[in-house]
Every structure is written in structure tokens, then in C-alpha cells.
């Protein structure tokens, strides 16, 4: 085969149309697994968030908003997570946007079995204001910043995503501190142990998994800051895990992650708290904690009292970091 024929063949391969998507492909976009193979057939937009490459692809289907608006929203959410952790937690991320009936941000799921990926399902009539108010995509991106652990520790994965999502968004100015603390006061009681509770590792209810895990994170954050006089916070502990390669693509024992975190903050807060709460229904006096932090809920109004004992801790938790 001469040189010109080789060049012609290579050009044909480059410009050849991608295989048409079948109904099976369309169904896979919404299945429990991530359809990684879709990225071989869909055109992806390449966006850099620091040193991390985002490849963003859209499944077939109409959306009222231009794709560029949705890409900007995804990139901004990536920058929010990168700001909290000091870098984005993985080197490469595939994001699949799936249109669906209705409006708003419908669901999101993070995957790492064949590389980091996030699938976001958007209602076809989603608006820019709904994207701006959304918490789901940041929640899913935060999942990438913690190693995969045994199923019994699912509470730490969901608890961290619930807690960090709120704090990361207030740190970049997307939420007001009053909104975050108000949500915590209203919702965190769902994470308290109820009858027949056997600790975080052994109680699989929705409230204990999401808000029990978030309560663990808040308690750790407050204790770290109290002990270190605000020199460190949970954010420093979590950054250390990411810096050590602890992201969703890796499988770690939970004890390893907590040990790495505690080494960074120079005190065993997370390991001790886990030992206390993993297999026992430890009571937590949330009203007293809110009082010490200077948070008061009056109807729908949240008041932040700057004369409370832990005011510096409360302010440091939501302060922007370099």
C-alpha cells in the first residue's frame, strides 16, 4: 500500500461518522451503571479545572438552555470543589448530562469503577436560576474526594458530601452563612440516633446515613478547631486525604483515611470520634452546640450571635480559604 493510500485510509477513519445510538444506548443513559461507552459515541467538550480535565457530553434530547450555559455551570461547580480541597480530587473526569422530562436538576450519581465520572439528569425545562440554586452536582463532585470504603461506612461518604457541599458553596459566595447554618439546625436532628440504633456503622436509615454522617463531620470540625485554636479544621484533614491519593478511584480501609486526616491536624479527633460513634448510639446535644456556636432560629429567620463562645469557630468554618 503506497503512502497516499495510507493517508486516505487514515483520513477516512478520522472523519467517519460515529455509530448511531440505539434504544439500548438511550436506556443505558438512565440505568444504575454509568454508560462509559457513551463517550466513544458522543461529542464531548473539554474543560480544564486547574490540572483536571473535564470531558462533558450530552445524551440525545432537547434542553431549553444552551449547552454552553450548562457547561459553564458544571465548570463553576468543579471550581467550587477545587477551592475547598485546594485542587480538584481527580485528574480526569467524564460528565454525562442526560435530558429528561420536567424541570430542575433531577438526580446525580458519581462513579469510579472505570475512571471518575458523574451523570447528571436535567429536566428539559431547567432554568438558569435552578442551576444556580442546585446542590446536587456539588454533592456528587465531593464524592470523588474521598476513597471508596466498605459498605458499612456508607454514612461517611454521604455525610461528607452533605456537609462539604454546603460549606464549599458558602465559601465561594454561592450561599450565605445564615442559609447553611439554618439548614443544619433544621435538618441535622434527623441524624440523631433513634430507638434500636447501633451506631453509624450498623444503622442504615436515611437520616443516620446522610445527616448522621454530616453531624459527625460538624462535630469533628468543631473539635479540631477548638483543640487547634482555629489553626486547623476538617478542611485541612480532608485536603490531606486527597493529597495522599485518597479519592473515589482508590479503595482504602476507613481507618487509613482517618489516620491520614488526623496526622495532618496533629491530633486524633476523627479516629477518636469514630471509635465512639461507630457501634454505639452516642447522644449529641445539638441545641447546646447551636448555642455555643451562636446560631438561633426564630421562625424562618436565622440569627448569628457574635458574642457566643464558639463564634470564631463558626466563622472560620465558612470562611473562604486560599
N, C-alpha and C positions, 0 to 999 in steps of 0.2 A: 504494500500500500504506500503510495507516494505521499509526500509532505502535504500537498494541497488537499488530498482526500482526507487525511488525518485531521487537518484543521476544520474541514467542512463537517466531519462527523462530530468533533468536539463542540462546534457552534450549534449544531442541531440538538445536542444533548442539553446545552445551556438554555436554549430558548424553547425547548419542548414544553407543552402545557403540562401542568401538574395533574395527576389522576383526579377525576371527578369524585366529589364526595358523595357517598351513598347514604341511604337511610340509616344503615347500621352506624355509619360515622356520626350522623346527626344525633342518634340516640346516645352514643358514647359521650358526647359533649356534656350530658347531664347525668351520667352514671356515677356510681360511687368511686370508681377509679379515675385517675387522671389520664385523658387520652393523649399521651405524649406524642404519639404518631401523627396527631393532627398538625403539629408544627412542620412536618415534612410536606404538607399539602397547602397550608395557609400561609399567606404572606405576613411576615412579622415586621414590626417597626422596632428598630434597635435604639435604645436609650441608655446612656451611661449615668449611673448614680454613684459618684465617686469613682472607685475602681470596679464597680459591679455593673455587668452588662444585663440589662433588662431586654428580653425579646417579647414584645406584646403583639398577640394575634387575636383576631376577631373571628368567631364562628359565624357561619352564614346566618343572616337575619337582619331585619331593619332595626335601626335605633334612631330616635328623633334627633339626638345630639350628634354633631360631627365627631368622627373618631378622634380627631386631634384634641378635642376637649377632654375626652375620656383618657387619652394617653397622658395629657398634662396632669390630670387628677391622680392617675396611678404613679406617675413620676414624683409628684408632690408628696404622696403618701410614703413612697420609698425614702424620700429625703427626711421625712419626719422620723422614721425608724432609724435611719442612719445617724441623725442628730442625737437620738437618745443613746445609742450604743457606741458612738464615736466612729462608726463605719457601718456599712450595710453588712449583715452577718454572713452572706454567702457571696461567692464570686460571680455566679451566673444564675439568673432567674428567668424562667418562662412564665408568662402570664397569659391565660386564655380568658377572653371576655365572651360570654355566652348570652345573646339576647333571649328574652323570654316575654311572655305576656305580662301586661301590667306596668307598674311604675316602681321607681325606687331601686335601691340596691337590695337584691333579693337574698342571696346567700353567697358565702365564700368558703373555700376549702384550701388548705395548704397541704402539699405533698413533698416527699423527698425520696421516694423509693427508686426513682430513675433520674435523680437530679432535682434540685429545688424547683417547685412550680406552684402557682396559685391559680385557681379557677374562680372567677367572679361572674355571677349571674346577675344581669341587669334587666330591669323591666324596660320594654321598648320606649316607654314614655318617661324615662328617668329625666329629671331636670338638673340643672347645674346647682341649684340650692340643695337638692337632695344629695348630690355628690359631696358638697361642702360639709353637710351635716353628718355624713356617714362615718360609722366607726368600724364597719365590718372589714374593710380592706386593711386598715392598720392592724387590727386584731390578728388577721391571718398572716400578715408580714412579720409580726412579732413572733409567731410560732416558729419561724425559721431561725430565731436567735437563741434556741435552747436545744440541747441534744435530745434525741429520741430516747425515752426511758421506758421501763417496764410498764405494762398496762395499769398496774395498781397505783402508779404515780401520775395518772392522767390529770389529777387535780392541779399539779404544779404547772403542767403545760397550759391548761385553760385558765388557771388562776393568774399566772404571769401575763398571759395575753390580755386578760380582762383588766388587770391593774396597770400594766405598762402602756396599753393603748390610751388610757385616759391621761396618764401623766405625760406621755410623749406629746400628745396633742395640745395640752395646755402649755408645755414648754416652748412650742413653736408658735403659740399665739392663736391656735385654731379654736381653743376653748378658754373660757375664763376659769380661774381657780374656784370661784364660787360654784360654778356648774359641776365641776369634778367632785368637790367635797360634798355638795348637796346630794349628788347621785350615790356617793359612798354611804352617807348617813341613811338614805332611804333604802338602799338595796343590800348593803353588806350584812344586815341581820339575817338574810336568807342563808348565809354561810355558817351560822352558829349551829352547834350540834343539837340535834333533837333527840327524842326517845330512841333507844336502841342504836345509838351512834357508837361506832367502834374505831373512831379516828379517821384521819384523812385518807390513809392507805386502804381502808376497809369499808368505807361508806360511799356508795356510788350514786347518791342522789344528785340531781342537777344543782341544787343550791350549794351543797358541800363541794362539788367539783369546781364550779365557777366562782362562787362568792366565798366559799371556804378557802379556796386557793388564793383568791385576791386578798382575803383577810390575813392569811399567812404572810403574804408579801408586804402588806401595810405594817403588820407588827414587826417584821424583820427590818423594814426601812426605818421605822421609828427607833427601834432598839439600836441599830447600827449608828444612827445619828446621835442618839443620846450618849452612847459609850465613847464615840469618837469626837464629841463636841462639834458635830457637823463637818468634820474633816472628810468623812466617807458617808455614803448612802448605799442603798440597794443598787442604784445605778452603777456604782463602781464595781460592785460584786458581779453584776450581770455582764458588764463590759469585759471583766477578766475571763469569764467563761467563753465568750465569743473570741477573745484574743487567743485563748488556748485551743481553738478549733472546735469548741463545743457548739455546733449548730445542728439543725434538724437532720442534716445529711449523715451525722455521726451517731452511733449508739453508745451511750455511757450508762453505767450504774448511776442512780441519782446521788448516791453518796460521793461519787467522784466530783460531780458538778458542784455540790455544796461545799466540798473541801476546797476546790479551786476558788470558789467565791469567798469563802471565809479567809483564805490565805491572803487575798487581795485587800481585805478590810482589816486584817490583823487581829481578828477576834472571832471565836466560833459561834456567831449568832445564828446562822442558818442551820448548822448542824445541831446545835442545842435545841432550837425551836422545833426542828423536825423530829428529834428524839422524843420531845414532849407530846407532839400532836399526831404522830403517825398512827398510833394504835390506841389512843385514848380520847374521849370527848372533853377536851380542855375547855372550860368556860372562859369567855372573854367578856369583860365589862366594856362594851362599846360606848355606852353613854359617858362613862368616865373618860375614855380615850378621847372622845369628841370634845369634852370639856377641857381636858388638858391641852389639846391642840387649838382650842379657841374657835370651835365650829358650833354654831347654833342654828337650828332650823325653826323658823317661825312661819308656819303655814307653808307657802311656796317660796318664801324668802330665806336666803342663806346669809347669815351674818358671820363675819370673820373678826374675832376679837384679838387685837394685837397685844393685850396685856396678859394673855394666857401663858402658863409656864412653858409650853412647847411651841409657842409662836415661831421661834427661829427654825425649829424642825419643820413645821408645816410650810413655811415659806421656802425653805431650801429644797423640799421635795418637788415643788412645782417650778422652781427657778430654772431658766434656760442654762444649759451647760455648753462649754466650748467643746 
